[in-house]
C-alpha cells in the first residue's frame, strides 16, 4: 500500500483549490445572472397585477430542483444544500423585485 507524501499532497490540494476557485467564479456569475432575471420579472409581474411572491411557482421550482439534485447526487438532496442555497437566492430575488421602481406611466 502506498501513501501520499507531503509534496504530492500539497500539490494535489493546490490543484483542488484551483478547481474550487474556478467553480466559485462560475457560481458568482450564475448568481448574478439569476438576480438579473429577477430584475426583469418584477415589471412583468406588476404589469400582470401579480404579487412578487408566488407560492405555487416557488413550490414547483423547489420540487424541480430537488429532482435535479437527486439526479446529480443524492447526497446533495439529502444534505439540504440545494434547499439552503435556493432559500437565500429566492429571498434575494424577492427583495430585488420589491425594491424595483415602478415605471413612470406618464
Secondary structure as GFF3:
##gff-version 3
##sequence-region A 1 106
A	DSSP	alpha_helix	6	48	.	.	.	ID=ss1
A	DSSP	alpha_helix	55	72	.	.	.	ID=ss2
A	DSSP	alpha_helix	74	79	.	.	.	ID=ss3
A	DSSP	alpha_helix	81	99	.	.	.	ID=ss4
###
